[in-house]
Amino acid sequence: MTSGGGFLLSYFLSEEVSDGEQVRFALSDGPEPLAWTPLNAGLPVLPSAVGEGGTRDPFLVRYERGNRFVLLATDLKIGTGQDWDRATRHGSDSIIVWESADLVTWQGPFRRCVSTPDAGNTWAPKAFWSHERKAWLVFWASALFAPGSGREAGSHQRMMVAETTDFRTFGDPEVYLDLGHDVIDATFLVEQGRHYRFSANAMGPEGSATAGRHIFGEVGTSLDDPAFTPLSVDIGKGVMVQAEGPAVAADPAGGRWYLLADEFGLRGYQLFATSDLAGGVWEHLPDAALPPGARHGSLLAVSAQEMARLRSAQW
């Protein structure tokens, strides 16, 4: 990004808010993600009525080869009823997709089926380019059930993956990560050829009953590395009761990295930073002024020109 740029945050709010499960945007007040101004007065910028009529966990992709941006989101509306049992056993098989050339004018929402019939849900889609496969890999979490089982018994969340080159058609989904217990919200940050993976892991790497419900950090050689090495267990523990929905980004000036973790059901997004990504130690920044109630989303570095366009947009 050129000098004068900053970050665009996509996010949603609590299901307790009447329009909370809709996509919102905020711009950082400077080059660092320490203070934010919500766009459109904090109201939804990409309202959706397709699928379940709610969109959560928005993830922004800069698709440079296609000269466009793509936003992926979860097709889910929980509302005040809080029926998580239905959402995990008989939820959506699709994700919600928007496309844009300028971050302001968007085409969509489009409902794209990515899961197989044995999936009970399709949560928190994220996309990363694979140089090895020469395709985008779209990751999401699903609980899988045996055909004809009636889905009475529980099933843990696994990370799934499918290929796409255009975000319109998708390959057959595969199980990407199955730890035998819930793991959701996997996201990646690539630095100097190393792939840092962050996920919301229900348990620690050794299966400890006291670990988990926070953010787990690992490092590998590629998106497809079968043996990521643990770096950080329970990022945020001690300053957060629980966490999910990690969003990570590098400081465009270099030498510093940021991580947002969603203290779901409580304060929402909290900001952490590190100057040693490989060290795995993250510092909580309690004075960061995040958009009130902001929950699981993504950070996208944007140029000064893009920021000006977003600020002047008529949503």
C-alpha positions, 0 to 999 in steps of 0.5 A, spaced: 500 500 500 502 507 498 503 511 504 497 514 507 493 508 507 490 504 513 485 498 514 478 496 512 475 492 517 469 488 515 465 485 521 458 484 524 454 485 531 451 481 536 445 477 534 441 481 540 441 487 535 435 487 530 440 488 524 446 485 527 447 479 523 449 484 517 456 486 514 458 493 516 465 496 515 469 501 518 476 505 517 482 505 521 483 513 523 490 512 521 495 507 518 495 502 524 488 499 527 488 502 533 482 507 532 476 506 528 470 510 524 464 506 522 462 507 515 455 509 514 454 511 521 455 504 523 449 501 519 450 495 515 453 496 508 451 490 505 444 488 507 442 481 505 436 477 505 438 471 501 439 464 504 437 465 512 437 472 511 443 473 516 450 474 514 456 473 519 463 473 519 465 477 513 472 476 510 475 481 505 479 478 499 483 482 494 483 478 488 489 482 484 489 477 478 481 479 477 482 486 479 476 486 484 475 484 491 471 479 494 467 478 500 465 472 503 460 471 509 457 465 513 449 464 511 446 464 518 441 468 522 441 466 529 437 472 532 434 472 539 432 465 539 439 462 540 437 456 536 445 453 536 442 446 535 439 447 529 444 451 526 449 446 527 445 440 525 440 443 520 444 449 518 446 452 511 450 448 506 452 455 502 456 461 503 454 468 501 459 472 496 459 479 494 464 482 488 466 489 487 471 493 483 472 498 488 470 496 495 464 501 494 459 498 489 458 491 490 454 485 486 451 480 490 449 477 495 450 471 491 448 464 495 454 459 493 453 452 495 460 449 497 458 443 503 456 436 501 449 434 504 452 431 510 454 437 513 450 440 518 453 448 517 458 452 513 461 457 518 466 463 517 469 462 510 475 465 508 480 464 502 487 464 501 491 463 494 495 457 493 501 458 489 502 450 489 495 449 487 494 455 483 487 456 485 484 460 491 483 455 497 476 457 501 476 454 508 470 454 513 468 449 519 462 444 518 460 439 523 459 432 519 454 427 520 453 420 517 447 419 512 441 417 515 443 418 522 437 423 523 443 427 526 441 426 533 448 425 536 453 431 536 458 432 531 464 436 532 466 442 528 472 440 522 475 445 518 473 444 510 477 446 504 475 447 497 478 450 491 475 455 486 478 460 481 473 465 480 468 464 487 463 462 483 464 455 482 467 451 487 471 444 487 469 438 491 470 440 499 475 436 503 476 435 510 482 440 511 483 439 519 480 434 524 482 434 531 477 430 534 474 436 537 471 443 535 476 447 531 473 453 527 475 460 524 482 458 521 485 464 518 492 465 515 498 470 515 504 469 510 511 472 512 517 470 508 514 464 505 512 461 512 504 460 513 502 462 520 495 459 522 490 461 527 484 458 529 479 457 535 481 451 538 476 448 543 482 444 546 490 445 546 494 441 542 495 435 547 487 435 549 488 438 555 481 439 559 483 446 561 486 449 555 482 452 549 476 456 547 481 461 545 486 462 539 491 457 537 497 459 533 501 455 529 506 455 523 507 451 517 511 451 510 504 452 506 497 452 506 497 444 505 502 443 510 500 436 514 504 438 520 504 445 522 508 447 529 504 450 535 507 457 537 501 459 541 496 456 545 490 460 548 492 467 545 488 472 549 487 467 555 488 472 562 485 478 559 479 474 555 474 469 558 473 466 551 475 468 544 474 466 536 474 469 530 481 471 529 483 476 524 490 477 522 494 483 518 501 485 517 503 493 519 504 496 512 510 499 515 513 493 517 516 490 523 509 489 527 503 484 526 496 485 529 491 480 531 483 481 533 480 476 537 472 476 538 470 475 545 464 472 543 458 474 548 462 479 551 466 485 549 467 482 542 473 484 538 480 485 542 486 487 539 493 484 540 500 486 537 507 483 536 513 485 533 516 477 533 511 473 529 515 467 530 515 468 537 508 467 538 507 472 544 502 477 543 500 483 547 493 485 548 492 493 547 486 494 551 486 502 549 484 500 542 478 504 540 474 498 536 467 499 533 462 498 538 460 491 539 464 489 533 465 481 532 468 476 527 470 479 521 477 481 517 482 486 516 484 489 509 490 493 508 487 499 503 491 505 500 489 512 501 485 513 495 481 507 497 480 510 504 478 516 500 473 513 496 470 509 502 469 515 506 465 519 500 461 513 499 453 514 499 451 507 502 
